[in-house]
Structure formats: C-alpha cells, structure tokens
C-alpha cells in the first residue's frame, strides 16, 4: 500500500476513534501502535517505550506544569473577579464599557492563566450575570466571554505556544513575544465590534439608561493593589525570558512560586487543603498534556516510519500553486481540525508535518505559530468540540447553544480578519521577537 493511502486510512481511523470520546492521548497511542504493528510488524514493539518516553525528555517541558500551577493558582483565587471589577470601574462611562471591561479582563486573565477555559470560567461567572442584569442581550453576553476566553492560548505565557515550540524546536521566548501584538490586535478587534454592536443595541432598544454605573475615584483606586502584583509577575516572567536571564523552565518555576505566594498573601489562601487542591488540579491538567505530548511522539514516529509525513510534505511542495494558496489550504485544514480536536492535540500532531512545508514555501515558523494559534482559537468556539461553548453553557444553563453560537460568530469573523491582517502585515507578529532576539 502506498504511503498516502496508508495516511488516508490512518486519518480516517483517528477521527473514528476520537468520535467515540476516547481521551486524546490514548487515542493517539492506540492508533500509532495498531498501524505500526500492522505495517512494520510486531518486532517494532521494542522501540515503543523508548519513543514514548523520548517525547518527555525535553527539559523545556518542565515549564508546562509550572505555568499550569501559575494559572490554576490565579484561577482558584478571586483575582479574576478583581480584574473584572477594576476594569468595570475604570471603563464604566465608555460606550459598551461593560462589554469592553469583560474583554479587557479576559485579555489580562489570559496573560495570568494561559488557559482559555479558565479565562472563560473565571470572567464569565461575574461578567455574564452582570451584563444580563444591565440589559445586554444573551447573545452579546455569552459571545463576548466565549470569544474573549480564547485569548488565553495566544497572549503569553501560553501553553500552546510552549507545545508548538517543543514540537518544532522553535524558541519559546520568541513565540511568547510573537503573541503579544497579535493578541492585542485581536482584543482591539473584539472591542471595536462589541462597542459597535452595543451602540446598535442601545439605539434599537434604548438601553443607554441602564448601562452606566457610577463609581467614586476611591473605589477605582482601592482595587488596583490587589491585581497589580499578578500583572508584575507576568511582566517579570516575560522580561527574564526575552532578556536571556532565565530559561522557560526557570522563569515558569519562579512565576508559579510567586503566584502561590501572592494568592496566599493577598487572598488569604494558605489553608493546606486549598493549596493541595491547586496542586492536585495542576497535576491532573499537567498529566493530561504531557500524556498527549508523549503519545504524539509515538504517533509522529509512526507517521515518519511509514513515510506518511515525507509523502505529504513532498505532495504539498510539489503542488504548482502560489504559496498563499498553499497557506489558504493549510488554514482550511487547521480550521476543520479545530472543529474536532483540542489545540494541544492538533499542534503535536500537525506541527512536525507542516513545519517543513511552510519553511519550503518561505514562511516564518514563528509567524506561522501565531496563525495556527488563531485557528485553534476559532476551534474553541465552534462545535462539536468547542470547549468554551460548553464552559459558557455550564455557567449560564438558560442560554441555549444556538444563542451562544450566534453571539460568538461575529468574533470568529474578527479572528479570520486577524489572520488576513497578519498575512498582509506579518511584522505584527515577527517584529518584536526579531528586534529583541537579534541583539
């Protein structure tokens, strides 16, 4: 059987396995073993264990559980509530200020947690009821949080960027820097749409009388000391990374330690039971991601050993099409993959295959990481696997899934526009890492 035929069979089998709900790590591992044994023989069993654990040898992987501890420590505290409250107090007189506050809180919390579902849950629990109480429609309330939560995988420190860096041997420091301006750009696009939509809603339904809420200057300033230390930790982590002062593993360890200390000092979360809950949740999430990474190495080994990866790369590079047509095809593939698989799984499965293709076409791997991540963001708010949709549904059970989708759809278009802008102006993603790392 030809490699490409085996590849089609393997992809079909993988989708069937995932459709029955099997965990991603086990699904990848089972498919890899079955195809390896069928086409290479049972003798390949001698390399399975070595290949699996080779996926976890990279020292940078230590940064993943550390950043997860950092994010869960923040998510387990009232920090999200304080971020939301602070922005609401400062932006309350801006047209659509409450929606803007929610998006801003999502962006800041994303930088603290690095997790989209955590951002969705932390900000949505306060933001959705408050928006609805002030007269905002269900669609705007739900869509704003669902889309704002996706920023968690783009704005650094981002777990998906770390996974991409490990999978493609790309500098994690450069990837973090590359995500800053695109993350701000997407936040800006979201805010512009939210303000326009709110203005139209106010015009149609006369909601302007219920949108504003007065705060004194004392109320605005008194909350800042509770959130500023966390933002300083994130800024410090990014500074030591791009400054070459510390490795990602070292920076993440220090960041996790300081977040635990700040949570204990500011929010009095020093009860051993509560601290253990943070550690336990971090271990569960870390184990899940590390298992996916290890299984993906086995999956990638199978693809390479059966010459599937090389055949796909040769086919793509042999196509006599413009490189932007090629990039369009890759984006469509990533969008479709995002409908069915979580971001980490897509990255570890596809990045090693796509990297030689995009490099042969003359694209920057760091720039492509941002494009890939935005595609993964769209996947987070599209069914059937759109995780953020179900987080919102869990927060507000009375909002139907179609209503959440209708509210999220304009933000999906904003993300598509963001990809187009990055294709026209790639310097938005590449300028900062090139400037900082060329010194």
BAGU-341353 format. One record per residue (C-alpha): x, y, z. Coordinates in Angstrom, 3 decimals. Example, Ala and Ser with C-alpha at 12.3 -4.5 7.8 and 13.67 -1.06 7.14 Angstrom:
<kolza X="12.300" Y="-4.500" Z="7.800"/>
<kolza X="13.670" Y="-1.060" Z="7.140"/>
***
This chain:
<kolza X="0.000" Y="0.000" Z="0.000"/>
<kolza X="1.248" Y="3.493" Z="-0.894"/>
<kolza X="2.204" Y="5.852" Z="1.991"/>
<kolza X="-0.505" Y="8.361" Z="1.085"/>
<kolza X="-3.141" Y="5.618" Z="1.069"/>
<kolza X="-1.940" Y="4.479" Z="4.495"/>
<kolza X="-2.091" Y="8.109" Z="5.607"/>
<kolza X="-5.714" Y="8.496" Z="4.492"/>
<kolza X="-6.591" Y="5.255" Z="6.278"/>
<kolza X="-4.782" Y="6.430" Z="9.420"/>
<kolza X="-6.557" Y="9.820" Z="9.451"/>
<kolza X="-9.929" Y="8.127" Z="8.982"/>
<kolza X="-9.218" Y="5.690" Z="11.817"/>
<kolza X="-8.065" Y="8.539" Z="14.069"/>
<kolza X="-11.274" Y="10.537" Z="13.500"/>
<kolza X="-13.383" Y="7.443" Z="14.161"/>
<kolza X="-11.531" Y="6.730" Z="17.410"/>
<kolza X="-11.918" Y="10.317" Z="18.624"/>
<kolza X="-15.604" Y="10.375" Z="17.634"/>
<kolza X="-16.387" Y="7.756" Z="20.289"/>
<kolza X="-14.994" Y="10.015" Z="23.001"/>
<kolza X="-11.758" Y="8.215" Z="23.865"/>
<kolza X="-9.173" Y="10.508" Z="25.561"/>
<kolza X="-6.805" Y="12.107" Z="23.053"/>
<kolza X="-3.598" Y="10.600" Z="24.497"/>
<kolza X="-4.949" Y="7.055" Z="24.473"/>
<kolza X="-6.490" Y="7.512" Z="21.030"/>
<kolza X="-3.193" Y="8.687" Z="19.543"/>
<kolza X="-1.276" Y="5.873" Z="21.226"/>
<kolza X="-3.669" Y="3.116" Z="20.127"/>
<kolza X="-3.777" Y="4.290" Z="16.505"/>
<kolza X="0.011" Y="4.624" Z="16.388"/>
<kolza X="0.567" Y="1.114" Z="17.780"/>
<kolza X="-2.027" Y="-0.562" Z="15.556"/>
<kolza X="-0.660" Y="0.927" Z="12.342"/>
<kolza X="2.954" Y="0.389" Z="13.386"/>
<kolza X="2.378" Y="-3.287" Z="14.140"/>
<kolza X="0.232" Y="-3.927" Z="11.040"/>
<kolza X="2.622" Y="-2.371" Z="8.537"/>
<kolza X="6.007" Y="-2.808" Z="10.267"/>
<kolza X="5.481" Y="-5.973" Z="12.272"/>
<kolza X="5.251" Y="-6.831" Z="15.968"/>
<kolza X="9.045" Y="-6.517" Z="16.230"/>
<kolza X="8.590" Y="-2.723" Z="16.434"/>
<kolza X="7.337" Y="-3.214" Z="19.993"/>
<kolza X="10.958" Y="-2.951" Z="21.147"/>
<kolza X="11.066" Y="0.779" Z="20.312"/>
<kolza X="7.628" Y="1.755" Z="21.652"/>
<kolza X="8.640" Y="2.518" Z="25.246"/>
<kolza X="11.787" Y="4.435" Z="24.225"/>
<kolza X="9.851" Y="6.504" Z="21.687"/>
<kolza X="7.042" Y="7.265" Z="24.127"/>
<kolza X="9.352" Y="8.497" Z="26.883"/>
<kolza X="11.576" Y="10.334" Z="24.390"/>
<kolza X="8.667" Y="12.715" Z="23.990"/>
<kolza X="9.182" Y="13.838" Z="27.581"/>
<kolza X="12.983" Y="14.192" Z="27.546"/>
<kolza X="12.985" Y="17.856" Z="26.509"/>
<kolza X="13.887" Y="19.892" Z="29.608"/>
<kolza X="11.658" Y="22.749" Z="28.460"/>
<kolza X="8.639" Y="20.520" Z="29.132"/>
<kolza X="9.150" Y="21.258" Z="32.839"/>
<kolza X="7.780" Y="24.747" Z="32.115"/>
<kolza X="4.348" Y="23.322" Z="31.219"/>
<kolza X="3.334" Y="22.106" Z="34.717"/>
<kolza X="4.890" Y="25.219" Z="36.243"/>
<kolza X="2.835" Y="27.581" Z="34.058"/>
<kolza X="-0.224" Y="25.445" Z="34.798"/>
<kolza X="0.394" Y="25.837" Z="38.558"/>
<kolza X="0.726" Y="29.574" Z="37.955"/>
<kolza X="-2.572" Y="29.703" Z="36.063"/>
<kolza X="-4.587" Y="27.484" Z="38.405"/>
<kolza X="-3.328" Y="29.383" Z="41.455"/>
<kolza X="-4.684" Y="32.593" Z="39.926"/>
<kolza X="-7.880" Y="30.928" Z="38.671"/>
<kolza X="-8.572" Y="29.486" Z="42.138"/>
<kolza X="-8.423" Y="32.929" Z="43.736"/>
<kolza X="-10.708" Y="35.962" Z="43.390"/>
<kolza X="-8.118" Y="37.539" Z="41.047"/>
<kolza X="-10.443" Y="37.160" Z="38.052"/>
<kolza X="-13.226" Y="38.911" Z="39.929"/>
<kolza X="-10.886" Y="41.737" Z="40.891"/>
<kolza X="-9.627" Y="42.150" Z="37.312"/>
<kolza X="-13.177" Y="42.337" Z="36.085"/>
<kolza X="-14.207" Y="44.781" Z="38.819"/>
<kolza X="-11.212" Y="47.038" Z="38.241"/>
<kolza X="-11.864" Y="47.374" Z="34.520"/>
<kolza X="-15.590" Y="47.847" Z="35.073"/>
<kolza X="-14.881" Y="50.713" Z="37.471"/>
<kolza X="-12.480" Y="52.458" Z="35.091"/>
<kolza X="-14.412" Y="51.906" Z="31.851"/>
<kolza X="-17.964" Y="52.307" Z="33.085"/>
<kolza X="-18.542" Y="55.553" Z="31.114"/>
<kolza X="-17.226" Y="54.175" Z="27.811"/>
<kolza X="-19.978" Y="53.222" Z="25.313"/>
<kolza X="-20.362" Y="49.493" Z="25.759"/>
<kolza X="-17.989" Y="49.840" Z="28.703"/>
<kolza X="-19.176" Y="46.688" Z="30.454"/>
<kolza X="-18.550" Y="44.573" Z="27.347"/>
<kolza X="-15.159" Y="46.252" Z="26.905"/>
<kolza X="-14.401" Y="45.547" Z="30.568"/>
<kolza X="-15.169" Y="41.868" Z="30.081"/>
<kolza X="-12.938" Y="41.627" Z="27.018"/>
<kolza X="-10.150" Y="43.504" Z="28.781"/>
<kolza X="-10.487" Y="41.259" Z="31.822"/>
<kolza X="-10.331" Y="38.208" Z="29.549"/>
<kolza X="-7.129" Y="39.501" Z="27.929"/>
<kolza X="-5.464" Y="40.220" Z="31.286"/>
<kolza X="-6.622" Y="36.987" Z="32.884"/>
<kolza X="-5.408" Y="35.113" Z="29.799"/>
<kolza X="-1.950" Y="36.534" Z="30.435"/>
<kolza X="-2.152" Y="35.329" Z="34.030"/>
<kolza X="-3.596" Y="31.867" Z="33.437"/>
<kolza X="-2.561" Y="30.883" Z="29.897"/>
<kolza X="-5.779" Y="28.868" Z="29.677"/>
<kolza X="-8.881" Y="29.620" Z="27.598"/>
<kolza X="-11.383" Y="27.530" Z="29.610"/>
<kolza X="-10.046" Y="29.005" Z="32.886"/>
<kolza X="-10.388" Y="32.533" Z="31.471"/>
<kolza X="-13.914" Y="31.772" Z="30.274"/>
<kolza X="-14.976" Y="30.360" Z="33.623"/>
<kolza X="-13.297" Y="32.982" Z="35.836"/>
<kolza X="-14.551" Y="36.061" Z="33.973"/>
<kolza X="-17.835" Y="34.573" Z="32.779"/>
<kolza X="-19.085" Y="33.785" Z="36.277"/>
<kolza X="-19.136" Y="37.514" Z="37.062"/>
<kolza X="-19.400" Y="39.050" Z="33.597"/>
<kolza X="-22.374" Y="37.221" Z="32.095"/>
<kolza X="-24.820" Y="37.794" Z="35.005"/>
<kolza X="-23.729" Y="41.441" Z="35.271"/>
<kolza X="-24.163" Y="42.115" Z="31.547"/>
<kolza X="-27.576" Y="40.498" Z="31.521"/>
<kolza X="-28.598" Y="42.405" Z="34.650"/>
<kolza X="-27.795" Y="45.669" Z="32.850"/>
<kolza X="-29.901" Y="44.747" Z="29.858"/>
<kolza X="-27.433" Y="43.249" Z="27.400"/>
<kolza X="-28.899" Y="40.503" Z="25.174"/>
<kolza X="-27.954" Y="36.880" Z="25.878"/>
<kolza X="-26.041" Y="36.592" Z="22.601"/>
<kolza X="-23.732" Y="39.538" Z="23.339"/>
<kolza X="-23.168" Y="38.438" Z="26.943"/>
<kolza X="-22.306" Y="34.844" Z="26.051"/>
<kolza X="-20.409" Y="35.569" Z="22.819"/>
<kolza X="-18.190" Y="38.186" Z="24.445"/>
<kolza X="-16.942" Y="35.800" Z="27.133"/>
<kolza X="-16.662" Y="32.789" Z="24.811"/>
<kolza X="-14.520" Y="34.759" Z="22.349"/>
<kolza X="-12.583" Y="36.685" Z="24.986"/>
<kolza X="-11.667" Y="33.403" Z="26.650"/>
<kolza X="-9.892" Y="32.200" Z="23.509"/>
<kolza X="-7.221" Y="34.853" Z="24.051"/>
<kolza X="-5.786" Y="32.564" Z="26.742"/>
<kolza X="-3.923" Y="30.441" Z="24.184"/>
<kolza X="-2.405" Y="33.404" Z="22.307"/>
<kolza X="-1.382" Y="36.021" Z="24.869"/>
<kolza X="1.775" Y="34.862" Z="26.699"/>
<kolza X="2.529" Y="32.860" Z="28.709"/>
<kolza X="0.673" Y="30.368" Z="26.508"/>
<kolza X="0.740" Y="26.586" Z="26.979"/>
<kolza X="0.002" Y="26.016" Z="23.287"/>
<kolza X="2.977" Y="28.170" Z="22.296"/>
<kolza X="5.194" Y="26.075" Z="24.581"/>
<kolza X="3.881" Y="22.871" Z="22.989"/>
<kolza X="4.477" Y="24.296" Z="19.494"/>
<kolza X="8.000" Y="25.345" Z="20.480"/>
<kolza X="8.802" Y="21.865" Z="21.798"/>
<kolza X="7.238" Y="20.132" Z="18.768"/>
<kolza X="9.115" Y="22.267" Z="16.224"/>
<kolza X="12.250" Y="23.170" Z="18.231"/>
<kolza X="11.367" Y="26.863" Z="17.969"/>
<kolza X="12.448" Y="29.389" Z="20.621"/>
<kolza X="9.681" Y="29.655" Z="23.225"/>
<kolza X="10.848" Y="33.160" Z="24.125"/>
<kolza X="10.356" Y="34.273" Z="20.515"/>
<kolza X="6.958" Y="32.585" Z="20.364"/>
<kolza X="5.827" Y="34.391" Z="23.504"/>
<kolza X="6.945" Y="37.723" Z="22.092"/>
<kolza X="5.233" Y="36.961" Z="18.775"/>
<kolza X="1.897" Y="36.501" Z="20.535"/>
<kolza X="1.813" Y="39.902" Z="22.252"/>
<kolza X="0.884" Y="42.279" Z="19.403"/>
<kolza X="-1.480" Y="39.827" Z="17.631"/>
<kolza X="-3.155" Y="39.223" Z="20.998"/>
<kolza X="-3.613" Y="42.968" Z="21.488"/>
<kolza X="-4.809" Y="43.303" Z="17.888"/>
<kolza X="-7.456" Y="40.612" Z="18.357"/>
<kolza X="-8.536" Y="42.179" Z="21.635"/>
<kolza X="-8.867" Y="45.508" Z="19.815"/>
<kolza X="-10.943" Y="43.957" Z="17.010"/>
<kolza X="-13.200" Y="42.319" Z="19.587"/>
<kolza X="-13.640" Y="45.629" Z="21.421"/>
<kolza X="-14.447" Y="47.553" Z="18.215"/>
<kolza X="-17.136" Y="45.025" Z="17.316"/>
<kolza X="-18.501" Y="44.983" Z="20.881"/>
<kolza X="-18.776" Y="48.791" Z="21.006"/>
<kolza X="-20.479" Y="48.890" Z="17.589"/>
<kolza X="-22.899" Y="46.108" Z="18.499"/>
<kolza X="-23.692" Y="47.729" Z="21.844"/>
<kolza X="-24.291" Y="51.083" Z="20.156"/>
<kolza X="-26.678" Y="49.437" Z="17.692"/>
<kolza X="-28.472" Y="47.613" Z="20.518"/>
<kolza X="-28.796" Y="50.803" Z="22.568"/>
<kolza X="-30.102" Y="52.614" Z="19.524"/>
<kolza X="-32.703" Y="49.936" Z="18.825"/>
<kolza X="-33.759" Y="49.141" Z="22.396"/>
<kolza X="-32.831" Y="52.318" Z="24.299"/>
<kolza X="-30.551" Y="50.524" Z="26.803"/>
<kolza X="-28.379" Y="53.560" Z="27.459"/>
<kolza X="-30.274" Y="54.357" Z="30.653"/>
<kolza X="-29.291" Y="51.078" Z="32.309"/>
<kolza X="-25.724" Y="50.647" Z="31.088"/>
<kolza X="-23.843" Y="53.126" Z="33.267"/>
<kolza X="-22.959" Y="52.600" Z="36.894"/>
<kolza X="-21.228" Y="55.299" Z="38.924"/>
<kolza X="-18.006" Y="54.655" Z="40.870"/>
<kolza X="-16.035" Y="57.045" Z="43.010"/>
<kolza X="-12.311" Y="57.647" Z="42.453"/>
<kolza X="-11.671" Y="55.892" Z="45.767"/>
<kolza X="-13.489" Y="52.783" Z="44.515"/>
<kolza X="-11.455" Y="52.877" Z="41.310"/>
<kolza X="-8.078" Y="53.066" Z="43.021"/>
<kolza X="-8.665" Y="50.798" Z="46.008"/>
<kolza X="-8.821" Y="47.618" Z="43.914"/>
<kolza X="-5.604" Y="48.201" Z="41.954"/>
<kolza X="-3.169" Y="46.971" Z="44.673"/>
<kolza X="-4.808" Y="43.531" Z="44.537"/>
<kolza X="-4.265" Y="42.959" Z="40.820"/>
<kolza X="-1.034" Y="44.881" Z="40.129"/>
<kolza X="1.283" Y="42.260" Z="41.758"/>
<kolza X="-0.043" Y="39.497" Z="39.485"/>
<kolza X="0.480" Y="41.606" Z="36.373"/>
<kolza X="4.009" Y="42.379" Z="37.566"/>
<kolza X="4.706" Y="38.630" Z="37.870"/>
<kolza X="3.650" Y="38.083" Z="34.242"/>
<kolza X="5.700" Y="41.075" Z="33.100"/>
<kolza X="8.680" Y="39.759" Z="35.087"/>
<kolza X="8.386" Y="36.276" Z="33.546"/>
<kolza X="8.340" Y="37.730" Z="30.033"/>
<kolza X="11.241" Y="40.075" Z="30.828"/>
<kolza X="13.570" Y="37.343" Z="32.085"/>
<kolza X="12.633" Y="35.182" Z="29.104"/>
<kolza X="13.348" Y="37.680" Z="26.335"/>
<kolza X="16.225" Y="39.175" Z="28.269"/>
<kolza X="18.007" Y="35.829" Z="28.309"/>
<kolza X="18.216" Y="35.952" Z="32.096"/>
<kolza X="16.425" Y="32.636" Z="32.610"/>
<kolza X="15.230" Y="29.630" Z="30.643"/>
<kolza X="11.478" Y="28.978" Z="30.231"/>
<kolza X="11.665" Y="26.260" Z="32.901"/>
<kolza X="13.348" Y="28.588" Z="35.404"/>
<kolza X="11.055" Y="31.521" Z="34.637"/>
<kolza X="7.918" Y="29.384" Z="34.929"/>
<kolza X="9.071" Y="27.922" Z="38.261"/>
<kolza X="9.680" Y="31.343" Z="39.765"/>
<kolza X="6.387" Y="32.623" Z="38.329"/>
<kolza X="4.459" Y="29.707" Z="39.845"/>
<kolza X="6.119" Y="30.256" Z="43.239"/>
<kolza X="5.304" Y="33.973" Z="43.299"/>
<kolza X="1.697" Y="33.392" Z="42.201"/>
<kolza X="1.220" Y="30.914" Z="45.045"/>
<kolza X="2.732" Y="33.416" Z="47.478"/>
<kolza X="0.555" Y="36.277" Z="46.175"/>
<kolza X="-2.588" Y="34.163" Z="46.364"/>
<kolza X="-1.738" Y="33.338" Z="49.986"/>
<kolza X="-0.842" Y="36.910" Z="50.968"/>
<kolza X="-3.496" Y="38.892" Z="49.077"/>
<kolza X="-6.443" Y="36.496" Z="49.260"/>
<kolza X="-5.504" Y="34.588" Z="52.440"/>
<kolza X="-5.495" Y="31.251" Z="50.600"/>
<kolza X="-2.962" Y="29.485" Z="52.793"/>
<kolza X="-5.129" Y="26.669" Z="54.096"/>
<kolza X="-3.264" Y="23.393" Z="53.296"/>
<kolza X="-6.466" Y="21.867" Z="51.903"/>
<kolza X="-6.891" Y="24.738" Z="49.428"/>
<kolza X="-3.215" Y="24.707" Z="48.446"/>
<kolza X="-3.398" Y="20.944" Z="47.906"/>
<kolza X="-6.456" Y="21.453" Z="45.689"/>
<kolza X="-4.433" Y="23.841" Z="43.499"/>
<kolza X="-1.559" Y="21.347" Z="43.294"/>
<kolza X="-3.924" Y="18.441" Z="42.570"/>
<kolza X="-5.704" Y="20.300" Z="39.764"/>
<kolza X="-2.346" Y="21.317" Z="38.322"/>
<kolza X="-1.113" Y="17.715" Z="38.378"/>
<kolza X="-4.253" Y="16.460" Z="36.622"/>
<kolza X="-4.026" Y="19.030" Z="33.829"/>
<kolza X="-0.246" Y="18.648" Z="33.500"/>
<kolza X="-0.512" Y="14.861" Z="33.291"/>
<kolza X="-3.136" Y="15.148" Z="30.575"/>
<kolza X="-0.985" Y="17.468" Z="28.437"/>
<kolza X="2.226" Y="15.509" Z="28.998"/>
<kolza X="0.478" Y="12.247" Z="28.090"/>
<kolza X="-0.741" Y="13.845" Z="24.860"/>
<kolza X="2.794" Y="15.048" Z="24.071"/>
<kolza X="4.318" Y="11.619" Z="24.737"/>
<kolza X="1.639" Y="9.823" Z="22.701"/>
<kolza X="2.062" Y="12.332" Z="19.886"/>
<kolza X="5.764" Y="11.458" Z="19.649"/>
<kolza X="4.756" Y="7.842" Z="19.161"/>
<kolza X="2.150" Y="8.953" Z="16.618"/>
<kolza X="4.718" Y="11.107" Z="14.774"/>
<kolza X="7.208" Y="8.206" Z="14.826"/>
<kolza X="4.598" Y="6.001" Z="13.156"/>
<kolza X="3.866" Y="8.653" Z="10.518"/>
<kolza X="7.558" Y="9.051" Z="9.766"/>
<kolza X="8.347" Y="5.343" Z="9.831"/>
<kolza X="5.552" Y="4.629" Z="7.342"/>
<kolza X="6.827" Y="7.520" Z="5.177"/>
<kolza X="3.491" Y="9.343" Z="5.517"/>
<kolza X="4.977" Y="12.621" Z="6.772"/>
<kolza X="7.550" Y="12.753" Z="3.997"/>
<kolza X="4.966" Y="11.874" Z="1.320"/>
<kolza X="2.547" Y="14.591" Z="2.472"/>
<kolza X="5.365" Y="17.155" Z="2.540"/>
<kolza X="6.505" Y="16.128" Z="-0.932"/>
<kolza X="2.938" Y="16.298" Z="-2.265"/>
<kolza X="2.317" Y="19.757" Z="-0.795"/>
<kolza X="5.619" Y="21.198" Z="-2.001"/>
<kolza X="5.139" Y="19.683" Z="-5.473"/>
<kolza X="1.821" Y="21.462" Z="-5.962"/>
<kolza X="2.313" Y="24.203" Z="-8.532"/>
<kolza X="0.312" Y="26.786" Z="-6.649"/>
<kolza X="1.060" Y="30.201" Z="-5.227"/>
<kolza X="2.417" Y="29.999" Z="-1.681"/>
<kolza X="-0.568" Y="31.989" Z="-0.413"/>
<kolza X="-2.923" Y="29.447" Z="-1.981"/>
<kolza X="-0.926" Y="26.834" Z="-0.094"/>
<kolza X="-1.297" Y="28.830" Z="3.127"/>
<kolza X="-5.044" Y="29.144" Z="2.468"/>
<kolza X="-5.288" Y="25.348" Z="2.140"/>
<kolza X="-3.344" Y="24.883" Z="5.392"/>
<kolza X="-5.664" Y="27.329" Z="7.181"/>
<kolza X="-8.748" Y="25.460" Z="5.966"/>
<kolza X="-7.201" Y="22.206" Z="7.178"/>
<kolza X="-6.447" Y="23.709" Z="10.592"/>
<kolza X="-9.957" Y="25.162" Z="10.882"/>
<kolza X="-11.559" Y="21.803" Z="10.135"/>
<kolza X="-9.182" Y="20.030" Z="12.541"/>
<kolza X="-10.114" Y="22.577" Z="15.215"/>
<kolza X="-13.758" Y="21.547" Z="14.927"/>
<kolza X="-12.918" Y="18.071" Z="16.223"/>
<kolza X="-9.704" Y="18.197" Z="18.274"/>
<kolza X="-8.330" Y="20.326" Z="21.147"/>
<kolza X="-5.468" Y="22.757" Z="20.367"/>
<kolza X="-2.677" Y="20.782" Z="22.055"/>
<kolza X="-3.577" Y="17.615" Z="20.129"/>
<kolza X="-3.639" Y="19.444" Z="16.784"/>
<kolza X="-0.298" Y="21.110" Z="17.405"/>
<kolza X="1.574" Y="17.975" Z="18.416"/>
<kolza X="0.043" Y="16.004" Z="15.527"/>
<kolza X="0.394" Y="18.531" Z="12.704"/>
<kolza X="3.233" Y="20.941" Z="13.554"/>
<kolza X="6.065" Y="18.486" Z="12.707"/>
<kolza X="4.360" Y="17.740" Z="9.365"/>
<kolza X="3.527" Y="21.339" Z="8.455"/>
<kolza X="6.829" Y="22.916" Z="9.535"/>
<kolza X="8.935" Y="21.691" Z="6.566"/>
<kolza X="6.111" Y="22.655" Z="4.206"/>
<kolza X="5.817" Y="26.242" Z="5.424"/>
<kolza X="9.595" Y="26.658" Z="5.573"/>
<kolza X="9.900" Y="25.377" Z="1.988"/>
<kolza X="7.261" Y="27.938" Z="0.982"/>
<kolza X="9.280" Y="30.722" Z="2.640"/>
<kolza X="7.085" Y="31.396" Z="5.659"/>
<kolza X="8.451" Y="32.263" Z="9.104"/>
<kolza X="7.822" Y="29.433" Z="11.648"/>
<kolza X="7.294" Y="31.979" Z="14.442"/>
<kolza X="4.715" Y="33.868" Z="12.363"/>
<kolza X="3.031" Y="30.587" Z="11.458"/>
<kolza X="2.727" Y="29.701" Z="15.163"/>
<kolza X="0.502" Y="32.763" Z="15.613"/>
<kolza X="-1.609" Y="31.873" Z="12.544"/>
<kolza X="-2.001" Y="28.316" Z="13.809"/>
<kolza X="-2.949" Y="29.525" Z="17.291"/>
<kolza X="-5.660" Y="31.870" Z="15.990"/>
<kolza X="-7.098" Y="28.952" Z="14.033"/>
<kolza X="-7.139" Y="26.988" Z="17.270"/>
<kolza X="-8.953" Y="29.908" Z="18.929"/>
<kolza X="-11.714" Y="29.655" Z="16.335"/>
<kolza X="-11.953" Y="25.934" Z="17.085"/>
<kolza X="-12.579" Y="26.715" Z="20.753"/>
<kolza X="-15.880" Y="28.432" Z="19.905"/>
<kolza X="-17.108" Y="26.120" Z="17.133"/>
<kolza X="-18.949" Y="22.817" Z="17.628"/>
<kolza X="-18.765" Y="19.924" Z="18.130"/>
<kolza X="-15.678" Y="20.193" Z="20.382"/>
<kolza X="-15.700" Y="23.952" Z="21.060"/>
<kolza X="-14.707" Y="23.777" Z="24.717"/>
<kolza X="-15.504" Y="27.424" Z="25.505"/>
<kolza X="-19.089" Y="26.961" Z="24.291"/>
<kolza X="-19.682" Y="24.275" Z="26.896"/>
<kolza X="-17.979" Y="26.295" Z="29.631"/>
<kolza X="-20.407" Y="29.153" Z="28.905"/>
<kolza X="-23.309" Y="26.713" Z="28.820"/>
<kolza X="-22.236" Y="25.431" Z="32.239"/>
<kolza X="-22.079" Y="28.970" Z="33.639"/>
<kolza X="-25.467" Y="30.026" Z="32.189"/>
<kolza X="-27.622" Y="26.930" Z="31.567"/>
<kolza X="-30.610" Y="29.055" Z="30.468"/>
<kolza X="-28.671" Y="30.370" Z="27.430"/>
<kolza X="-29.070" Y="27.909" Z="24.580"/>
<kolza X="-26.149" Y="26.679" Z="22.491"/>
<kolza X="-27.529" Y="28.362" Z="19.314"/>
<kolza X="-27.671" Y="31.679" Z="21.206"/>
<kolza X="-24.049" Y="31.256" Z="22.320"/>
<kolza X="-23.048" Y="30.426" Z="18.736"/>
<kolza X="-24.874" Y="33.467" Z="17.339"/>
<kolza X="-23.102" Y="35.674" Z="19.850"/>
<kolza X="-19.713" Y="34.095" Z="19.079"/>
<kolza X="-19.967" Y="34.143" Z="15.274"/>
<kolza X="-19.023" Y="37.835" Z="14.752"/>
<kolza X="-15.932" Y="37.262" Z="16.910"/>
<kolza X="-14.989" Y="34.296" Z="14.702"/>
<kolza X="-15.106" Y="36.693" Z="11.749"/>
<kolza X="-12.852" Y="39.065" Z="13.719"/>
<kolza X="-10.343" Y="36.221" Z="14.102"/>
<kolza X="-10.490" Y="35.465" Z="10.371"/>
<kolza X="-9.896" Y="39.177" Z="9.746"/>
<kolza X="-6.969" Y="38.989" Z="12.169"/>
<kolza X="-5.431" Y="36.148" Z="10.131"/>
<kolza X="-5.840" Y="38.186" Z="6.927"/>
<kolza X="-4.212" Y="41.229" Z="8.548"/>
<kolza X="-1.292" Y="39.084" Z="9.753"/>
<kolza X="-0.846" Y="37.699" Z="6.241"/>
<kolza X="-0.699" Y="41.235" Z="4.835"/>
<kolza X="1.407" Y="42.619" Z="7.697"/>
<kolza X="3.401" Y="39.672" Z="9.147"/>
<kolza X="5.591" Y="42.173" Z="11.021"/>
<kolza X="2.805" Y="42.464" Z="13.619"/>
<kolza X="3.923" Y="39.046" Z="14.838"/>
<kolza X="7.572" Y="38.970" Z="13.772"/>
<kolza X="8.878" Y="42.464" Z="14.545"/>
<kolza X="9.074" Y="42.187" Z="18.344"/>
<kolza X="10.841" Y="38.781" Z="18.526"/>
<kolza X="13.229" Y="39.808" Z="15.746"/>
<kolza X="14.022" Y="43.112" Z="17.466"/>
<kolza X="14.547" Y="41.584" Z="20.912"/>
<kolza X="16.390" Y="38.433" Z="19.879"/>
<kolza X="18.645" Y="39.989" Z="17.221"/>
<kolza X="20.593" Y="41.908" Z="19.840"/>
***
